[in-house]
């Protein structure tokens, strides 16, 4: 009760304080009617020295001569590798580079067409100047910008393919915590680049060697500037250089001492993915299946996990009651392997999955698609975005999707709806708030109870059970509705300190009326069943709020990036359900429509989970090539159960835990990172021992070492990881009191993982993974030591690769190939049966011509029969060969 009151107090006081903060910031919103250099109204506490600095900066910028466009400059010989010339104003790049400056924020990136090529502009706060160090490697011109960091409103890096003839790729990303890396890749040779300053920031005047042999292009007046805001709409490669799940800040993957993979939307769209399980198929270290409630359940590093995040906030109903995650409004998926309790509190030790949604765009955008396929599949989608007002401070995005399909399982149909609006408001240059909503509805039969192992993966004297057999009944119902509302508030106090406050609430309603499989009778054909009936809609609501500060500062020669904050989480689950008798079914000659018998049991209860967490993390740059990450989190959790039918079964259990993490990254050369880390997780165990002692939380402990590499000018990256992960305090039956448990159980997983992703050659993208996982029982009173954990193969591998022609008459034509191998797995902890290995093959053909796109996807091309273990003596048969075609239109 005390924890619940504290949670309520914190929630109300936090919402009130954040509202006051927003209003106080609103009072200092700049006046846009006066010149931009004078828009900041000094605070009454501003020192005379600060006022003098602002005045000098204003004077210096006003005295700067106008910067010529690239078309006005006279270039030297076209055979020069690159040009680095002094700009016409007095504040030249070379002069600026000689001074010591604080870390400068790059807040935007623009690409403008010119008559010679393009101007790439790095927009800086307050028009701060940048020092640069450029070099040429092969076909690439590479610039390192020290004392700078990319701080975009959406937290993503920038990438654009083929902005102009002769230029293959442009990327802008954080190389580390205080260095920005700019790479310009030419098609046939290194591009010609001129650097100069402007009132907005640093300008890269880029000319390809192909430009000198081409006819003049239209002048900049004829072609308006192209302003890039989100990488998602650029047809870039599969490699995304930074992620936020591991640190709560956009951090280069090479600087994270833990294995993390970012799966881009382009990859699953090319695969024709229908849900998150399809999208993550290319992550070979993940095994997945739909839970009985048709949520998403994944096994990572040997342990089943429901650690799901939505834009960095807990969304655990996504792995349980809210149904399948739909992809129409998802931009990318980040998969963090290993414990993450240091930032997110209690959870399973195997890993965490973060769904990052699409954000509004500053320019009008429209995309629509229609997919048709096997089993009467049809799925229309719409994605529209753009500005609401003329100065583009108010932006919107709206995603709509409808999915309707039958199945290879008899009389099973699934319907899914999605409506996802987003509005972002740039209150002032330092303050932004984004509001989002997501409405999902799922209407489908309840067929995921599987089939008996005897007759599918094990021999049955009666023969093979037909894989299309529905073991339930006609009219089975499993409806899920979900409404999400939330906001994300960001404010930069200055270039070094910022505040992030995010809130999310998800309301889930569900109703299930269906027969459940219980056990196969000794005759091998009769399946005993029970009937589950919800007497009213169930409720599973969750609330999550997170507030943290991000600070960058120095102590001596050490550069720090500090993250400190707190979060609150609450889940409320209520259901009223009966279990009834229903006739058995003959799996080889089923008779459906059997009458429902007497009620055998009833459950009517409310479960409340509360969590308060305080955390701190520091990313320390010990040297330019040596980084240390360490942090810790304290959690206070409470689980309360109210039984409406029998109050003697009511109980409440509080717990607390501390979760540390420490990691080190050493980069002996620019593209290589060597790392080592230690981390812990915890998960609450409910109940008590025979002596009355409450169970302690289970604890996950991981040791991990690895090497990460960036190759081909950052277009291709790889991670090789070795780890050992141990889950302690596992409940196991008490040998002296068989109706009670003790906490002497232990399970351990150790393995090797290799992941490679990116663009191998222009137009050739690939995602490849391999994992060796040895997950077994190491201590238990029931299961034999050495028993393998269920649904965990020793070996698994995946490859998804595409090639798109960019030249000749085949331009826009592309092909995709997927190979997915999963080794033999155990069906349960008893290791009573195993599920055989398989190789699934997918293929794709697609064509893009202007705004029009056509795609044809072949899934399970060779119609391989394969299964996923469910639990004791049951398996899920997976989809056979299917075909789907998609027509899309984007502009």
C-alpha positions, 0 to 999 in steps of 0.5 A: 500500500505504501509503494502504491501511494508513493507511486501515485504521489510521484506520478501526480507531482511529476506530471504537475512539475513537467507541466510547469516546466513546459509553461516556464519554457513557453514564456521565453519562446523567441519572437520571430518578427525580429532578426534571428541574431537578436531573438534570444532575450537575455536572462536577468542573471546573465553575466556581463561577460556572457552579454559581451560574448553575445554582442561580439558574436553578433558583430562578427557575423554581421561583418561577414561577407556574403558566402558565394554559392558553389556555382559562383566559385572557380574550380581548379583542374577536374583531375584534382582529388579534392579542393580545400580552399580558403573561403571569401569571408575572414572566418575561414575553416583553417582559422577556426581550426586553430582555436579551442572550442567547446562541443558544437551541436549540429542540429540539422543537415541540408542538401541543396542542388547546384549547377556543379553538384550539391551543397551539403550544409551542416547547420549548427546552433547559433551559427557556430563554426566547425574545425575539420580534418579531411582525407581521401580513401579510395572513392570516398572523401572523409571528414572528421569534425572534432568537438562536435556532435550530431543532435537531431530532433529525431535522434537519427543519423543522416544518409542519402543515396545518389543525390546527384549523378556521380555521387553514390552515398552521403552519410553524416553520423556521430563517430564518437561522443564528440566527433562527427563523421561525414563521408561522401562516396563517389561512383567512379572516383573521389568527389571534388569537395570545397569547404566553406562557412555560411551563416547556417554552418559548415558547407561542403561544396561537392562535385563529382568527376562525372559532372564535368562531362555532363550537360549543365544542370538547372540552376539552384533557382530552378531546383528548390533545396532538398531538406533532409529531416529523417533517414527513413524516407531515403533509400539508404542501405541496411546499416544504421550507425547509431542506436539509443536502446543501450544508453538512452542517447543516440550513440554510435553502435561501435561505442556500445560495450554490448551487442546491439542490432538495428533492423531498418524498415527497408529490410523487412519491407523487402521481405514482405514482412507481415508482423514483427516476427517476420521482421526479426527473422533475419536476426538469427539469434532470435527464436520467436512464436505467437503466444496463445494470446497472439502477442509476440514472444521471443527467445534471445540468448536462450531465455524467453523474453517479453522485454518490449519497448515502445520508443524507449518506454516499457510496453510489456503488454505487446508481448502478452495481451495487446496482440501482434505488433503491426509494422505500418508505423514502425521505422526501425527495431533495435535489439539489445542482447543481454540484461538491460535492467540498468536502464529499464528495471525488472525484466528477463535477462536474454534481451530487449526489443525496442520498436522505434516509430515513424516521425513527422517529416518537414516536407509533404510525403505520401505513400500508399500500398496494396498487398494481395497474397495466398489465403485471401490476403489483402492489406492496404496501407497509407502513410502521409506526412508534412508540415501543418504551418508555413514555418514548419514548426508543426508537423504531422504524420498519419499511418493507416493499415488494414490486414485481412487473411485466412490461414492454412489452419481450417476456418481461421481468419485474422483481421487487424486494424491500425490508426497511428497519428503523430504531431510534433511541435518545435516550440523554439530552437531548443524545445520540442514536444511530440504527441502520438496515438496508436489505435489497434484492433485484432479480430481473429480465431484462437488457433495458436494452441498447436498440435500434439508432438505425437503425430507431427514431430514424433511418430504416431501409430495413426499416421500424420496429423494434418497440419491444417487441423483446428483443434478448437472449434468453429467460432473460436474468438480472440479479440484484442483492442489497444489504444496508446496515447503518449508524448515525448518532451525534449528541451536543450538548456544549452549545447551540453545539457538537456532534459527528456520527459516521456509518457505513455499509457496503453489501454488494452481490452481483450475477450477470449472464448475458445476451447483449449488443448489439454492432453492427447489420450493414449489412443494417439488420436483423441484430444482432451479439451477444456473451454475458456469463456471470458464473462466480460472484456478483460483489461490490461492497462499500463502506464509508463513515464520517464524523465532524465537529464543528459549532460556533457562536461569535462573533468580534467582531460576526461569527457563525460556524457551523463544520463540520470533520471527516474521512471515510473511504471504501473500495469493493471490486469483484470479478468473474469473467466470460467473454464468448462467441460467440452467434448474431446475431438478426434484429430483424424476425424473431427466433429465440431460444434460439441456442446459446452458442459458444466463450469469446472472453475472460475477466475476473477481477479485483479493484478497490479504491478508497480515499479519506481526506478532511479538510474544513473549512467556515465559514458566517459571518454578516457582517451580518443580511442578508449571509452568507459560506460558504467552505471547503476539502477535501484528499483522498488517494485510491488505486485498485488493480487486481489481475488474477487472470489476468495479474499483469503488468496489476496496477497501483496509482495514488495521487492527491491533490487540494484542492477549495475553495468560496466563496460569498456571499449578500446578502438586500436584503429578507426574501424575496430572496437574491442569491448568487454562488459558486465551487466545484471538483470532482475525479475520478481518471483511471487510466493513464499517458501515452506517457512514463509520467507518471500521469494527473492527476485531471480537475477541474471548475470552476464559477462560479454566480450567482443569486437565490432568493425566498420568497413567500406567507409562505414557502409558495412558493420559487423559484431562478433560477441562471446558471452556467458549469461547465468540466471540464478534464484530460479524456483524449483520444487522443495524436495522436503515439501513437494507442494512448495518451491525453493530458490536453488535453481540455476540456468546458464547460457553461453555462446558466440554470435556474429552479425554483419549488416550493410551495403557490400557494393553499390546496390547490394545490401545484406543482413547476416547472422550466426549464433552458437548457443549452449543453454542448459539447466545447471541446478535443479531439483526436478530437471536433470542437470545438463538438460537444454532449455526449450526452443534453443538450437545449438546453431542458427543462422540467417541471411537476407540479401538484396541487389538493385540495379542502378544503371542501364535498362535494368535500373530499378529492378531488384532481387532478394534472397533469404536463407534461414537455418534453425537447428534441432531444439528441445520441446520442453525442460524435460527434454522429452522430445525434440523439434527437427532442424530446418532451412527456410528459403524466401525470395523477392523480385521488385521494381521501382520506377519513379513513384511506382513500386512493384514487388513479388515475395515468395515465402518458404519457397520450397514448402518446408514443414517446420515447427516451433515448440509450444510446451509439454508435448505440443508444437506449433506448425508454421506457415507453408509456401505462400506468395504475395504481391505489392503495388506501392505509390510514393511521392 
